[in-house]
Amino acid sequence: MSQLVWLVTGCSSGLGEQFVHSILARGDEIIATGRNIEKLKHLEQAGASVLQLDITDSQQSIRSVIDQATSIHGKVDFFVNNASYISIGLWEDLEYEDYLAQFDTNVFGTIKVTRAISPHFRQRKAGTLVFIGSLSGWIGHPGVSAYAGSKFALEGVVEALHQETAHLGIKTLLIEPGRFRTKLLSSENMKAARSSIPEYQSFSQNLLDGMAKEDRAQPGDPVKLVEIIIDLVRREGIAEGKEVPFRFPLGADCYDDIKTKCEENLKLLEEWKGIIRSTDY
Ligand SMILES: NC(=O)c1ccc[n+]([C@@H]2O[C@H](COP(=O)([O-])OP(=O)(O)OC[C@H]3O[C@@H](n4cnc5c(N)ncnc54)[C@H](OP(=O)(O)O)[C@@H]3O)[C@@H](O)[C@H]2O)c1
C-alpha cells in the first residue's frame, strides 16, 4: 500500500502517542495534534508533523487547524478521534458543570473535529473516520456516569454518521477498548470528585482507591491495541482480506462484559416479548 496520511487528536500521551510511533513504523505520515504543543516536541523529532489542537475550541478555530492539517501533505486519509478524559464521581457529587465539561470534550469536541474533516473526505469520496469509544459505551459502571454517558452518546452519533456517509466511500470505525495501560486514570489526567455525602463516602473512597491501584496496572497493552487498529484501518495484517465491522471491541474484559450484556438483553427481550410487543394500536 502507498504512503498514507493520518491525523490523530490527543497525542501527548497514551494511545495517541502510541499511534504516532506505530504509524511512523509502518512508513505512513502522521499529523499529531494536542492541546499543548510543548508535549508534542518529541513526536516531531520522531518524524511527525505537529499541530496545536484543543478539541474544545470553537468550531471556527478547529476548522482552521484541520484546513492546515489537510494542506501539509495535500490530503488526510485516516482521522483518529482519540482525545478525551475521564471524570470520576458519584451522581450527587458531580456538579452540572462536571457533566458539561465531560460532554464538551468527549462528545461535542469529537463532533466539532469530525465536522471539520468531513467535507475533505466527502469531496475525495474516500477516508476513514476512527472513533475511540469504550467499554463504558456499553456499561454504566457506578461512579463513572459522566464518562459512560459521554461514550454512550458517542456510540449513537457515530452509528448514525456511519450510515449517512458509507455510500460516499467514507469508512467509519468505532473502537471500544476495555482497560488499557495509559495515563487515563493518572492523577494528572483523570478528574475525580471525592464524596462529601456520608452515605456515599465509603463507596467513593473504595472507588478512588481502586482507580489509583488500577492506574498503569490495567490488563490491556496499548501497543497491541494500536497495532490492531492500524491493521483494521489499513486492511492489512489481522484484517487482510476480511470485512471490517463498524464496531470493534478490544480487550478480554470487553469480550466478557459485552457478551454478558448482550445475553442479558436477549433474555429480557424473550422473557417480556409479549408485553414489549403489545403496545401498538
Ligand atoms: N486507557 C483505557 O483504558 C481506555 C479505555 C477505553 C477507552 N479509552 C479511550 O482512549 C482514548 C485515549 O485515552 P488514553 O487511554 O490514551 O488516555 P490518556 O493517556 O489520558 O490520553 C488522553 C489524551 O487526550 C488528550 N486530551 C484531553 N482533553 C483534550 C482536549 N480538550 N483537546 C485535545 N486533547 C485532549 C490528552 O492531552 P493532555 O496531555 O493535554 O491532557 C491526552 O493526550 C480516549 O478516547 C479514551 O476515552 C481508553
The ligand as a Gaussian input file, in Angstrom:
#p B3LYP/6-31G(d) Opt

LIG

0 1
 N       -6.950000       3.606000      28.571000
 C       -8.103000       2.985000      28.646000
 O       -8.306000       2.064000      29.469000
 C       -9.204000       3.370000      27.723000
 C      -10.331000       2.537000      27.676000
 C      -11.363000       2.871000      26.820000
 C      -11.264000       3.994000      26.041000
 N      -10.159000       4.796000      26.119000
 C      -10.130000       5.969000      25.270000
 O       -8.880000       6.030000      24.609000
 C       -8.627000       7.386000      24.218000
 C       -7.212000       7.767000      24.585000
 O       -7.093000       7.810000      26.004000
 P       -5.815000       7.231000      26.732000
 O       -6.234000       5.980000      27.392000
 O       -4.660000       7.220000      25.810000
 O       -5.635000       8.312000      27.900000
 P       -4.533000       9.439000      28.148000
 O       -3.184000       8.821000      28.240000
 O       -5.030000      10.190000      29.326000
 O       -4.599000      10.334000      26.846000
 C       -5.666000      11.222000      26.613000
 C       -5.215000      12.267000      25.634000
 O       -6.320000      13.142000      25.342000
 C       -5.838000      14.464000      25.387000
 N       -6.896000      15.436000      25.637000
 C       -7.747000      15.539000      26.678000
 N       -8.550000      16.590000      26.513000
 C       -8.208000      17.184000      25.330000
 C       -8.670000      18.296000      24.609000
 N       -9.656000      19.078000      25.074000
 N       -8.102000      18.592000      23.409000
 C       -7.110000      17.825000      22.924000
 N       -6.594000      16.773000      23.581000
 C       -7.152000      16.451000      24.768000
 C       -4.791000      14.463000      26.486000
 O       -3.968000      15.604000      26.329000
 P       -3.253000      16.402000      27.548000
 O       -1.925000      15.744000      27.739000
 O       -3.145000      17.794000      27.052000
 O       -4.142000      16.258000      28.761000
 C       -4.093000      13.152000      26.157000
 O       -3.181000      13.346000      25.101000
 C       -9.718000       8.217000      24.897000
 O      -10.754000       8.478000      23.971000
 C      -10.220000       7.301000      25.998000
 O      -11.544000       7.607000      26.382000
 C       -9.140000       4.499000      26.929000

